Amino acid sequence: MEKILKRIQNMQDQLDRIEEHSESMVGHILFIEGVYRAMRTPLDFILTNIRKFMGLKNEDALPPCLPLNHNSTKRNNIETLDRKEEH
């Protein structure tokens, strides 16, 4: 019985560490999304004008910003973007 309890405690410790790292990744993802959101408009403006100057179509515009959702994960945001592209 002690051996089983020790294994369960080890598994719980591992899950706690995974949760801490997941929270760190969510913070990083939100930071990157914020930077992209802030930089998208100026970059889109520059790319659009360069394409016009070169006589190219604006087909390769930057992808749309994902809705900022503090409870989201990268996987949820990717699924949201995939659904938007399907329509």
N, C-alpha and C positions, 0 to 999 in steps of 0.2 A: 504494500500500500504506500509506503514512504517513497518508493522508487517512482510510482505513478504520480504522486503529488509533486515530486521534484521535477519530473518531465513536464507536467502541466505548468509549473512555475516558469521553467525555462522557455516554454512556448509563449507564455504571457509576456515575458521579458522581451522576446524577439518581436512580438506584435507591437509592443510599446515603442521599440526602436524604429520599426517600420512606420508607425503612425507619425513619429516625430519627423522622420525624413520626408514623409508625404506632405506634411504641413509646410516644410521648408520649400518643397517643390511647387506647391500651390502659390506660395508667396513669390517665388521666382517667376512663375508663369504669369501671374498678375502684373508683375513689374514689366515683363517683356510686352505684354498686351498693352500696357499703358504707354510705353515708349513707341510702339507701333502706331497706336491711336494718335499720339502727338505728332509723329513724323509723317504720317500718311498723307495728309493734305499738302504739305510743302513738296513732298516727293512726287505726288500725283501731278501737281502743277508743273513742276520741272519736266517730268517725263512727257506730259501732254504737249508742252511747248516744243520740246526737242523733236517729238514725233511729227508735229505739224511742220516744223522747219525742214525736216528730212523728207516730208511727203509720205509718211507712214500712217497706217490706220492705228487707231487707239485700241486695238484688240487686246493687247497685253497689259491692260491697266492693272494696277495693284488690286489684290483681292479685297473684298469688303472687310471692314472692321467687324469683329465678333462682338456681340453684346457683352458688356462688362458685367460679369456675374461672380461675385466674391465666393459663392458656394460651388462654383463650377470646377470641373477638372479639365485638363487638356483634352481628354478623350471626349467629354461632352461637347466642348467647343468645336472639335474636329467634326463630330457628328452633325452639329448645327450647321457648320459651313458646307458639309456635303449635301445636306437637305436643301440649303439655299441654292446651291449650284444645279440641283436637279430641276428646279422650277424655272 
